[in-house]
Amino acid sequence: MWFVYILKSEKLGRHYIGCTANLEKRLKDHNSGRTKSTKNYAPYGLIYKEEFITRSEAYKREKQIKRYKSGAAFKKLICN
């Protein structure tokens, strides 16, 4: 199983979109500072996730969500 996820920084309110096969480990990595791109904005909370069977499906969806980040479609996604 692969996951596309959206995290929200509890510190600054910024969002991070990613995909992984191990969501629990990945969230720990983000919150412990092991992920360079997010370490200055931790702690993070998981606000959205989707499951996919293949990595390619998850990656395709991740890119789609990143394209409409901060727009109406993104806001609708994270508000549901």
PDB file of N, CA, C and O in Angstrom:
ATOM      1  N   MET A   1       0.834  -1.185   0.000  1.00  0.00           N
ATOM      2  CA  MET A   1       0.000   0.000   0.000  1.00  0.00           C
ATOM      3  C   MET A   1       0.882   1.253   0.000  1.00  0.00           C
ATOM      4  O   MET A   1       1.888   1.313   0.708  1.00  0.00           O
ATOM      5  N   TRP A   2       0.506   2.225  -0.780  1.00  0.00           N
ATOM      6  CA  TRP A   2       1.185   3.516  -0.845  1.00  0.00           C
ATOM      7  C   TRP A   2       0.219   4.608  -0.416  1.00  0.00           C
ATOM      8  O   TRP A   2      -0.990   4.498  -0.624  1.00  0.00           O
ATOM      9  N   PHE A   3       0.752   5.644   0.173  1.00  0.00           N
ATOM     10  CA  PHE A   3      -0.065   6.739   0.680  1.00  0.00           C
ATOM     11  C   PHE A   3       0.393   8.070   0.116  1.00  0.00           C
ATOM     12  O   PHE A   3       1.591   8.314  -0.027  1.00  0.00           O
ATOM     13  N   VAL A   4      -0.559   8.927  -0.201  1.00  0.00           N
ATOM     14  CA  VAL A   4      -0.305  10.336  -0.462  1.00  0.00           C
ATOM     15  C   VAL A   4      -0.828  11.042   0.771  1.00  0.00           C
ATOM     16  O   VAL A   4      -1.931  10.753   1.234  1.00  0.00           O
ATOM     17  N   TYR A   5      -0.046  11.964   1.307  1.00  0.00           N
ATOM     18  CA  TYR A   5      -0.427  12.589   2.567  1.00  0.00           C
ATOM     19  C   TYR A   5      -0.181  14.088   2.538  1.00  0.00           C
ATOM     20  O   TYR A   5       0.646  14.588   1.775  1.00  0.00           O
ATOM     21  N   ILE A   6      -0.918  14.791   3.385  1.00  0.00           N
ATOM     22  CA  ILE A   6      -0.717  16.220   3.569  1.00  0.00           C
ATOM     23  C   ILE A   6      -0.503  16.454   5.052  1.00  0.00           C
ATOM     24  O   ILE A   6      -1.300  16.029   5.889  1.00  0.00           O
ATOM     25  N   LEU A   7       0.583  17.134   5.359  1.00  0.00           N
ATOM     26  CA  LEU A   7       0.903  17.501   6.725  1.00  0.00           C
ATOM     27  C   LEU A   7       0.723  19.005   6.891  1.00  0.00           C
ATOM     28  O   LEU A   7       0.869  19.771   5.938  1.00  0.00           O
ATOM     29  N   LYS A   8       0.409  19.409   8.095  1.00  0.00           N
ATOM     30  CA  LYS A   8       0.326  20.833   8.396  1.00  0.00           C
ATOM     31  C   LYS A   8       1.254  21.133   9.564  1.00  0.00           C
ATOM     32  O   LYS A   8       1.203  20.473  10.601  1.00  0.00           O
ATOM     33  N   SER A   9       2.093  22.126   9.382  1.00  0.00           N
ATOM     34  CA  SER A   9       3.004  22.545  10.432  1.00  0.00           C
ATOM     35  C   SER A   9       2.211  23.206  11.553  1.00  0.00           C
ATOM     36  O   SER A   9       1.478  24.168  11.325  1.00  0.00           O
ATOM     37  N   GLU A  10       2.365  22.686  12.755  1.00  0.00           N
ATOM     38  CA  GLU A  10       1.694  23.285  13.906  1.00  0.00           C
ATOM     39  C   GLU A  10       2.368  24.598  14.304  1.00  0.00           C
ATOM     40  O   GLU A  10       1.776  25.434  14.988  1.00  0.00           O
ATOM     41  N   LYS A  11       3.593  24.759  13.872  1.00  0.00           N
ATOM     42  CA  LYS A  11       4.375  25.951  14.200  1.00  0.00           C
ATOM     43  C   LYS A  11       4.001  27.152  13.327  1.00  0.00           C
ATOM     44  O   LYS A  11       3.786  28.253  13.834  1.00  0.00           O
ATOM     45  N   LEU A  12       3.927  26.928  12.005  1.00  0.00           N
ATOM     46  CA  LEU A  12       3.704  28.038  11.078  1.00  0.00           C
ATOM     47  C   LEU A  12       2.488  27.873  10.165  1.00  0.00           C
ATOM     48  O   LEU A  12       2.169  28.782   9.399  1.00  0.00           O
ATOM     49  N   GLY A  13       1.813  26.739  10.237  1.00  0.00           N
ATOM     50  CA  GLY A  13       0.635  26.535   9.404  1.00  0.00           C
ATOM     51  C   GLY A  13       0.924  26.171   7.960  1.00  0.00           C
ATOM     52  O   GLY A  13       0.008  26.139   7.139  1.00  0.00           O
ATOM     53  N   ARG A  14       2.185  25.895   7.633  1.00  0.00           N
ATOM     54  CA  ARG A  14       2.552  25.516   6.262  1.00  0.00           C
ATOM     55  C   ARG A  14       2.145  24.074   5.989  1.00  0.00           C
ATOM     56  O   ARG A  14       2.019  23.272   6.914  1.00  0.00           O
ATOM     57  N   HIS A  15       1.944  23.751   4.722  1.00  0.00           N
ATOM     58  CA  HIS A  15       1.561  22.403   4.329  1.00  0.00           C
ATOM     59  C   HIS A  15       2.702  21.708   3.604  1.00  0.00           C
ATOM     60  O   HIS A  15       3.517  22.343   2.935  1.00  0.00           O
ATOM     61  N   TYR A  16       2.740  20.397   3.751  1.00  0.00           N
ATOM     62  CA  TYR A  16       3.705  19.561   3.036  1.00  0.00           C
ATOM     63  C   TYR A  16       2.942  18.402   2.425  1.00  0.00           C
ATOM     64  O   TYR A  16       2.123  17.775   3.097  1.00  0.00           O
ATOM     65  N   ILE A  17       3.198  18.111   1.164  1.00  0.00           N
ATOM     66  CA  ILE A  17       2.542  17.025   0.447  1.00  0.00           C
ATOM     67  C   ILE A  17       3.600  16.007   0.056  1.00  0.00           C
ATOM     68  O   ILE A  17       4.650  16.369  -0.475  1.00  0.00           O
ATOM     69  N   GLY A  18       3.328  14.737   0.316  1.00  0.00           N
ATOM     70  CA  GLY A  18       4.291  13.702  -0.018  1.00  0.00           C
ATOM     71  C   GLY A  18       3.625  12.371  -0.249  1.00  0.00           C
ATOM     72  O   GLY A  18       2.409  12.237  -0.106  1.00  0.00           O
ATOM     73  N   CYS A  19       4.445  11.361  -0.615  1.00  0.00           N
ATOM     74  CA  CYS A  19       3.933   9.999  -0.733  1.00  0.00           C
ATOM     75  C   CYS A  19       4.956   9.041  -0.132  1.00  0.00           C
ATOM     76  O   CYS A  19       6.160   9.298  -0.155  1.00  0.00           O
ATOM     77  N   THR A  20       4.449   7.928   0.407  1.00  0.00           N
ATOM     78  CA  THR A  20       5.297   6.963   1.087  1.00  0.00           C
ATOM     79  C   THR A  20       4.589   5.624   1.187  1.00  0.00           C
ATOM     80  O   THR A  20       3.372   5.535   1.026  1.00  0.00           O
ATOM     81  N   ALA A  21       5.369   4.583   1.454  1.00  0.00           N
ATOM     82  CA  ALA A  21       4.803   3.267   1.701  1.00  0.00           C
ATOM     83  C   ALA A  21       4.613   3.037   3.199  1.00  0.00           C
ATOM     84  O   ALA A  21       3.873   2.138   3.599  1.00  0.00           O
ATOM     85  N   ASN A  22       5.276   3.846   4.030  1.00  0.00           N
ATOM     86  CA  ASN A  22       5.179   3.694   5.476  1.00  0.00           C
ATOM     87  C   ASN A  22       4.850   5.052   6.094  1.00  0.00           C
ATOM     88  O   ASN A  22       5.747   5.818   6.448  1.00  0.00           O
ATOM     89  N   LEU A  23       3.589   5.332   6.213  1.00  0.00           N
ATOM     90  CA  LEU A  23       3.130   6.651   6.656  1.00  0.00           C
ATOM     91  C   LEU A  23       3.550   6.972   8.088  1.00  0.00           C
ATOM     92  O   LEU A  23       3.965   8.095   8.375  1.00  0.00           O
ATOM     93  N   GLU A  24       3.445   6.006   8.978  1.00  0.00           N
ATOM     94  CA  GLU A  24       3.808   6.236  10.378  1.00  0.00           C
ATOM     95  C   GLU A  24       5.288   6.610  10.518  1.00  0.00           C
ATOM     96  O   GLU A  24       5.625   7.552  11.234  1.00  0.00           O
ATOM     97  N   LYS A  25       6.169   5.872   9.834  1.00  0.00           N
ATOM     98  CA  LYS A  25       7.605   6.159   9.881  1.00  0.00           C
ATOM     99  C   LYS A  25       7.901   7.522   9.261  1.00  0.00           C
ATOM    100  O   LYS A  25       8.711   8.289   9.781  1.00  0.00           O
ATOM    101  N   ARG A  26       7.246   7.808   8.164  1.00  0.00           N
ATOM    102  CA  ARG A  26       7.489   9.074   7.467  1.00  0.00           C
ATOM    103  C   ARG A  26       7.094  10.273   8.326  1.00  0.00           C
ATOM    104  O   ARG A  26       7.800  11.280   8.345  1.00  0.00           O
ATOM    105  N   LEU A  27       5.974  10.170   9.034  1.00  0.00           N
ATOM    106  CA  LEU A  27       5.549  11.242   9.921  1.00  0.00           C
ATOM    107  C   LEU A  27       6.567  11.439  11.040  1.00  0.00           C
ATOM    108  O   LEU A  27       6.876  12.572  11.409  1.00  0.00           O
ATOM    109  N   LYS A  28       7.083  10.344  11.576  1.00  0.00           N
ATOM    110  CA  LYS A  28       8.124  10.435  12.614  1.00  0.00           C
ATOM    111  C   LYS A  28       9.374  11.113  12.065  1.00  0.00           C
ATOM    112  O   LYS A  28       9.997  11.928  12.746  1.00  0.00           O
ATOM    113  N   ASP A  29       9.737  10.771  10.828  1.00  0.00           N
ATOM    114  CA  ASP A  29      10.911  11.400  10.192  1.00  0.00           C
ATOM    115  C   ASP A  29      10.728  12.909  10.061  1.00  0.00           C
ATOM    116  O   ASP A  29      11.650  13.677  10.339  1.00  0.00           O
ATOM    117  N   HIS A  30       9.546  13.329   9.639  1.00  0.00           N
ATOM    118  CA  HIS A  30       9.276  14.765   9.507  1.00  0.00           C
ATOM    119  C   HIS A  30       9.361  15.464  10.863  1.00  0.00           C
ATOM    120  O   HIS A  30       9.952  16.538  10.970  1.00  0.00           O
ATOM    121  N   ASN A  31       8.789  14.876  11.872  1.00  0.00           N
ATOM    122  CA  ASN A  31       8.734  15.515  13.190  1.00  0.00           C
ATOM    123  C   ASN A  31      10.042  15.446  13.964  1.00  0.00           C
ATOM    124  O   ASN A  31      10.247  16.221  14.898  1.00  0.00           O
ATOM    125  N   SER A  32      10.931  14.528  13.588  1.00  0.00           N
ATOM    126  CA  SER A  32      12.212  14.421  14.289  1.00  0.00           C
ATOM    127  C   SER A  32      13.315  15.246  13.634  1.00  0.00           C
ATOM    128  O   SER A  32      14.428  15.306  14.155  1.00  0.00           O
ATOM    129  N   GLY A  33      13.025  15.880  12.504  1.00  0.00           N
ATOM    130  CA  GLY A  33      14.025  16.701  11.823  1.00  0.00           C
ATOM    131  C   GLY A  33      14.874  15.932  10.834  1.00  0.00           C
ATOM    132  O   GLY A  33      15.859  16.474  10.334  1.00  0.00           O
ATOM    133  N   ARG A  34      14.534  14.702  10.536  1.00  0.00           N
ATOM    134  CA  ARG A  34      15.318  13.886   9.587  1.00  0.00           C
ATOM    135  C   ARG A  34      15.069  14.271   8.141  1.00  0.00           C
ATOM    136  O   ARG A  34      15.837  13.887   7.259  1.00  0.00           O
ATOM    137  N   THR A  35      14.010  15.019   7.886  1.00  0.00           N
ATOM    138  CA  THR A  35      13.695  15.453   6.534  1.00  0.00           C
ATOM    139  C   THR A  35      14.123  16.914   6.394  1.00  0.00           C
ATOM    140  O   THR A  35      13.547  17.809   7.012  1.00  0.00           O
ATOM    141  N   LYS A  36      15.128  17.127   5.585  1.00  0.00           N
ATOM    142  CA  LYS A  36      15.742  18.446   5.454  1.00  0.00           C
ATOM    143  C   LYS A  36      14.745  19.547   5.092  1.00  0.00           C
ATOM    144  O   LYS A  36      14.810  20.647   5.641  1.00  0.00           O
ATOM    145  N   SER A  37      13.833  19.259   4.180  1.00  0.00           N
ATOM    146  CA  SER A  37      12.916  20.294   3.692  1.00  0.00           C
ATOM    147  C   SER A  37      11.862  20.699   4.717  1.00  0.00           C
ATOM    148  O   SER A  37      11.225  21.741   4.561  1.00  0.00           O
ATOM    149  N   THR A  38      11.666  19.903   5.751  1.00  0.00           N
ATOM    150  CA  THR A  38      10.604  20.221   6.714  1.00  0.00           C
ATOM    151  C   THR A  38      11.093  20.431   8.141  1.00  0.00           C
ATOM    152  O   THR A  38      10.293  20.767   9.015  1.00  0.00           O
ATOM    153  N   LYS A  39      12.363  20.245   8.397  1.00  0.00           N
ATOM    154  CA  LYS A  39      12.827  20.252   9.788  1.00  0.00           C
ATOM    155  C   LYS A  39      12.641  21.592  10.501  1.00  0.00           C
ATOM    156  O   LYS A  39      12.502  21.609  11.725  1.00  0.00           O
ATOM    157  N   ASN A  40      12.633  22.690   9.792  1.00  0.00           N
ATOM    158  CA  ASN A  40      12.482  24.000  10.438  1.00  0.00           C
ATOM    159  C   ASN A  40      11.034  24.349  10.774  1.00  0.00           C
ATOM    160  O   ASN A  40      10.773  25.352  11.438  1.00  0.00           O
ATOM    161  N   TYR A  41      10.088  23.517  10.315  1.00  0.00           N
ATOM    162  CA  TYR A  41       8.679  23.836  10.511  1.00  0.00           C
ATOM    163  C   TYR A  41       7.954  22.834  11.411  1.00  0.00           C
ATOM    164  O   TYR A  41       6.743  22.947  11.601  1.00  0.00           O
ATOM    165  N   ALA A  42       8.666  21.867  11.961  1.00  0.00           N
ATOM    166  CA  ALA A  42       8.071  20.845  12.830  1.00  0.00           C
ATOM    167  C   ALA A  42       7.594  21.487  14.127  1.00  0.00           C
ATOM    168  O   ALA A  42       8.129  22.520  14.530  1.00  0.00           O
ATOM    169  N   PRO A  43       6.627  20.917  14.771  1.00  0.00           N
ATOM    170  CA  PRO A  43       5.995  19.628  14.550  1.00  0.00           C
ATOM    171  C   PRO A  43       4.879  19.705  13.503  1.00  0.00           C
ATOM    172  O   PRO A  43       4.298  20.760  13.248  1.00  0.00           O
ATOM    173  N   TYR A  44       4.609  18.547  12.913  1.00  0.00           N
ATOM    174  CA  TYR A  44       3.580  18.407  11.898  1.00  0.00           C
ATOM    175  C   TYR A  44       2.463  17.500  12.369  1.00  0.00           C
ATOM    176  O   TYR A  44       2.677  16.583  13.163  1.00  0.00           O
ATOM    177  N   GLY A  45       1.273  17.768  11.869  1.00  0.00           N
ATOM    178  CA  GLY A  45       0.130  16.894  12.093  1.00  0.00           C
ATOM    179  C   GLY A  45      -0.391  16.415  10.756  1.00  0.00           C
ATOM    180  O   GLY A  45      -0.398  17.166   9.780  1.00  0.00           O
ATOM    181  N   LEU A  46      -0.824  15.179  10.706  1.00  0.00           N
ATOM    182  CA  LEU A  46      -1.395  14.614   9.495  1.00  0.00           C
ATOM    183  C   LEU A  46      -2.820  15.126   9.343  1.00  0.00           C
ATOM    184  O   LEU A  46      -3.651  14.928  10.229  1.00  0.00           O
ATOM    185  N   ILE A  47      -3.105  15.781   8.226  1.00  0.00           N
ATOM    186  CA  ILE A  47      -4.458  16.314   8.034  1.00  0.00           C
ATOM    187  C   ILE A  47      -5.213  15.638   6.893  1.00  0.00           C
ATOM    188  O   ILE A  47      -6.425  15.811   6.767  1.00  0.00           O
ATOM    189  N   TYR A  48      -4.499  14.859   6.047  1.00  0.00           N
ATOM    190  CA  TYR A  48      -5.162  14.210   4.913  1.00  0.00           C
ATOM    191  C   TYR A  48      -4.303  13.058   4.419  1.00  0.00           C
ATOM    192  O   TYR A  48      -3.075  13.138   4.426  1.00  0.00           O
ATOM    193  N   LYS A  49      -4.960  11.983   3.989  1.00  0.00           N
ATOM    194  CA  LYS A  49      -4.237  10.874   3.361  1.00  0.00           C
ATOM    195  C   LYS A  49      -5.150  10.136   2.400  1.00  0.00           C
ATOM    196  O   LYS A  49      -6.369  10.108   2.567  1.00  0.00           O
ATOM    197  N   GLU A  50      -4.531   9.540   1.387  1.00  0.00           N
ATOM    198  CA  GLU A  50      -5.210   8.681   0.418  1.00  0.00           C
ATOM    199  C   GLU A  50      -4.352   7.434   0.244  1.00  0.00           C
ATOM    200  O   GLU A  50      -3.126   7.514   0.321  1.00  0.00           O
ATOM    201  N   GLU A  51      -4.978   6.289   0.013  1.00  0.00           N
ATOM    202  CA  GLU A  51      -4.266   5.037  -0.198  1.00  0.00           C
ATOM    203  C   GLU A  51      -4.291   4.633  -1.669  1.00  0.00           C
ATOM    204  O   GLU A  51      -5.275   4.843  -2.379  1.00  0.00           O
ATOM    205  N   PHE A  52      -3.168   4.042  -2.103  1.00  0.00           N
ATOM    206  CA  PHE A  52      -3.043   3.564  -3.477  1.00  0.00           C
ATOM    207  C   PHE A  52      -2.342   2.209  -3.472  1.00  0.00           C
ATOM    208  O   PHE A  52      -1.576   1.894  -2.561  1.00  0.00           O
ATOM    209  N   ILE A  53      -2.611   1.432  -4.482  1.00  0.00           N
ATOM    210  CA  ILE A  53      -1.998   0.111  -4.573  1.00  0.00           C
ATOM    211  C   ILE A  53      -0.567   0.198  -5.076  1.00  0.00           C
ATOM    212  O   ILE A  53       0.304  -0.527  -4.594  1.00  0.00           O
ATOM    213  N   THR A  54      -0.312   1.077  -6.039  1.00  0.00           N
ATOM    214  CA  THR A  54       1.029   1.168  -6.621  1.00  0.00           C
ATOM    215  C   THR A  54       1.672   2.524  -6.333  1.00  0.00           C
ATOM    216  O   THR A  54       0.999   3.523  -6.077  1.00  0.00           O
ATOM    217  N   ARG A  55       2.989   2.512  -6.387  1.00  0.00           N
ATOM    218  CA  ARG A  55       3.747   3.745  -6.186  1.00  0.00           C
ATOM    219  C   ARG A  55       3.453   4.750  -7.292  1.00  0.00           C
ATOM    220  O   ARG A  55       3.353   5.950  -7.034  1.00  0.00           O
ATOM    221  N   SER A  56       3.315   4.266  -8.516  1.00  0.00           N
ATOM    222  CA  SER A  56       3.084   5.176  -9.638  1.00  0.00           C
ATOM    223  C   SER A  56       1.743   5.904  -9.505  1.00  0.00           C
ATOM    224  O   SER A  56       1.646   7.080  -9.853  1.00  0.00           O
ATOM    225  N   GLU A  57       0.717   5.222  -9.009  1.00  0.00           N
ATOM    226  CA  GLU A  57      -0.575   5.878  -8.777  1.00  0.00           C
ATOM    227  C   GLU A  57      -0.448   6.956  -7.704  1.00  0.00           C
ATOM    228  O   GLU A  57      -0.975   8.059  -7.851  1.00  0.00           O
ATOM    229  N   ALA A  58       0.254   6.624  -6.628  1.00  0.00           N
ATOM    230  CA  ALA A  58       0.432   7.573  -5.527  1.00  0.00           C
ATOM    231  C   ALA A  58       1.230   8.792  -5.989  1.00  0.00           C
ATOM    232  O   ALA A  58       0.879   9.928  -5.668  1.00  0.00           O
ATOM    233  N   TYR A  59       2.295   8.553  -6.735  1.00  0.00           N
ATOM    234  CA  TYR A  59       3.133   9.650  -7.215  1.00  0.00           C
ATOM    235  C   TYR A  59       2.356  10.571  -8.157  1.00  0.00           C
ATOM    236  O   TYR A  59       2.496  11.793  -8.103  1.00  0.00           O
ATOM    237  N   LYS A  60       1.537   9.970  -9.017  1.00  0.00           N
ATOM    238  CA  LYS A  60       0.721  10.753  -9.940  1.00  0.00           C
ATOM    239  C   LYS A  60      -0.252  11.645  -9.167  1.00  0.00           C
ATOM    240  O   LYS A  60      -0.425  12.816  -9.503  1.00  0.00           O
ATOM    241  N   ARG A  61      -0.883  11.092  -8.134  1.00  0.00           N
ATOM    242  CA  ARG A  61      -1.825  11.869  -7.311  1.00  0.00           C
ATOM    243  C   ARG A  61      -1.100  12.957  -6.518  1.00  0.00           C
ATOM    244  O   ARG A  61      -1.613  14.066  -6.371  1.00  0.00           O
ATOM    245  N   GLU A  62       0.088  12.642  -6.010  1.00  0.00           N
ATOM    246  CA  GLU A  62       0.877  13.648  -5.290  1.00  0.00           C
ATOM    247  C   GLU A  62       1.153  14.851  -6.193  1.00  0.00           C
ATOM    248  O   GLU A  62       0.983  15.995  -5.772  1.00  0.00           O
ATOM    249  N   LYS A  63       1.566  14.602  -7.401  1.00  0.00           N
ATOM    250  CA  LYS A  63       1.845  15.683  -8.348  1.00  0.00           C
ATOM    251  C   LYS A  63       0.588  16.488  -8.654  1.00  0.00           C
ATOM    252  O   LYS A  63       0.643  17.712  -8.775  1.00  0.00           O
ATOM    253  N   GLN A  64      -0.548  15.799  -8.779  1.00  0.00           N
ATOM    254  CA  GLN A  64      -1.814  16.489  -9.042  1.00  0.00           C
ATOM    255  C   GLN A  64      -2.157  17.429  -7.889  1.00  0.00           C
ATOM    256  O   GLN A  64      -2.531  18.579  -8.120  1.00  0.00           O
ATOM    257  N   ILE A  65      -2.034  16.955  -6.663  1.00  0.00           N
ATOM    258  CA  ILE A  65      -2.343  17.793  -5.504  1.00  0.00           C
ATOM    259  C   ILE A  65      -1.381  18.976  -5.420  1.00  0.00           C
ATOM    260  O   ILE A  65      -1.795  20.089  -5.094  1.00  0.00           O
ATOM    261  N   LYS A  66      -0.116  18.747  -5.706  1.00  0.00           N
ATOM    262  CA  LYS A  66       0.866  19.832  -5.663  1.00  0.00           C
ATOM    263  C   LYS A  66       0.564  20.910  -6.702  1.00  0.00           C
ATOM    264  O   LYS A  66       0.859  22.084  -6.479  1.00  0.00           O
ATOM    265  N   ARG A  67      -0.015  20.524  -7.824  1.00  0.00           N
ATOM    266  CA  ARG A  67      -0.350  21.506  -8.863  1.00  0.00           C
ATOM    267  C   ARG A  67      -1.427  22.480  -8.397  1.00  0.00           C
ATOM    268  O   ARG A  67      -1.411  23.649  -8.785  1.00  0.00           O
ATOM    269  N   TYR A  68      -2.349  22.019  -7.581  1.00  0.00           N
ATOM    270  CA  TYR A  68      -3.376  22.956  -7.135  1.00  0.00           C
ATOM    271  C   TYR A  68      -3.245  23.349  -5.667  1.00  0.00           C
ATOM    272  O   TYR A  68      -4.225  23.732  -5.028  1.00  0.00           O
ATOM    273  N   LYS A  69      -2.042  23.250  -5.148  1.00  0.00           N
ATOM    274  CA  LYS A  69      -1.776  23.667  -3.769  1.00  0.00           C
ATOM    275  C   LYS A  69      -2.121  25.143  -3.583  1.00  0.00           C
ATOM    276  O   LYS A  69      -1.773  25.981  -4.416  1.00  0.00           O
ATOM    277  N   SER A  70      -2.794  25.446  -2.504  1.00  0.00           N
ATOM    278  CA  SER A  70      -3.218  26.790  -2.116  1.00  0.00           C
ATOM    279  C   SER A  70      -4.412  27.313  -2.912  1.00  0.00           C
ATOM    280  O   SER A  70      -4.898  28.409  -2.634  1.00  0.00           O
ATOM    281  N   GLY A  71      -4.888  26.559  -3.884  1.00  0.00           N
ATOM    282  CA  GLY A  71      -6.056  26.982  -4.637  1.00  0.00           C
ATOM    283  C   GLY A  71      -7.335  26.450  -4.016  1.00  0.00           C
ATOM    284  O   GLY A  71      -7.315  25.833  -2.950  1.00  0.00           O
ATOM    285  N   ALA A  72      -8.433  26.694  -4.685  1.00  0.00           N
ATOM    286  CA  ALA A  72      -9.736  26.266  -4.173  1.00  0.00           C
ATOM    287  C   ALA A  72      -9.824  24.746  -4.053  1.00  0.00           C
ATOM    288  O   ALA A  72     -10.400  24.237  -3.091  1.00  0.00           O
ATOM    289  N   ALA A  73      -9.263  24.017  -5.014  1.00  0.00           N
ATOM    290  CA  ALA A  73      -9.312  22.556  -4.967  1.00  0.00           C
ATOM    291  C   ALA A  73      -8.522  22.024  -3.774  1.00  0.00           C
ATOM    292  O   ALA A  73      -8.929  21.048  -3.144  1.00  0.00           O
ATOM    293  N   PHE A  74      -7.404  22.658  -3.467  1.00  0.00           N
ATOM    294  CA  PHE A  74      -6.594  22.240  -2.315  1.00  0.00           C
ATOM    295  C   PHE A  74      -7.343  22.513  -1.014  1.00  0.00           C
ATOM    296  O   PHE A  74      -7.371  21.667  -0.121  1.00  0.00           O
ATOM    297  N   LYS A  75      -7.937  23.670  -0.913  1.00  0.00           N
ATOM    298  CA  LYS A  75      -8.698  24.020   0.290  1.00  0.00           C
ATOM    299  C   LYS A  75      -9.881  23.083   0.499  1.00  0.00           C
ATOM    300  O   LYS A  75     -10.187  22.704   1.629  1.00  0.00           O
ATOM    301  N   LYS A  76     -10.540  22.713  -0.583  1.00  0.00           N
ATOM    302  CA  LYS A  76     -11.667  21.792  -0.502  1.00  0.00           C
ATOM    303  C   LYS A  76     -11.192  20.421  -0.014  1.00  0.00           C
ATOM    304  O   LYS A  76     -11.862  19.771   0.789  1.00  0.00           O
ATOM    305  N   LEU A  77     -10.044  19.996  -0.504  1.00  0.00           N
ATOM    306  CA  LEU A  77      -9.481  18.708  -0.129  1.00  0.00           C
ATOM    307  C   LEU A  77      -9.149  18.642   1.353  1.00  0.00           C
ATOM    308  O   LEU A  77      -9.481  17.655   2.010  1.00  0.00           O
ATOM    309  N   ILE A  78      -8.506  19.660   1.891  1.00  0.00           N
ATOM    310  CA  ILE A  78      -8.087  19.613   3.288  1.00  0.00           C
ATOM    311  C   ILE A  78      -9.196  19.980   4.275  1.00  0.00           C
ATOM    312  O   ILE A  78      -9.073  19.721   5.472  1.00  0.00           O
ATOM    313  N   CYS A  79     -10.265  20.574   3.782  1.00  0.00           N
ATOM    314  CA  CYS A  79     -11.375  20.924   4.673  1.00  0.00           C
ATOM    315  C   CYS A  79     -12.339  19.763   4.879  1.00  0.00           C
ATOM    316  O   CYS A  79     -13.112  19.769   5.837  1.00  0.00           O
ATOM    317  N   ASN A  80     -12.308  18.773   4.001  1.00  0.00           N
ATOM    318  CA  ASN A  80     -13.244  17.636   4.113  1.00  0.00           C
ATOM    319  C   ASN A  80     -12.800  16.638   5.130  1.00  0.00           C
ATOM    320  O   ASN A  80     -13.474  15.630   5.341  1.00  0.00           O
TER     321      ASN A  80
END
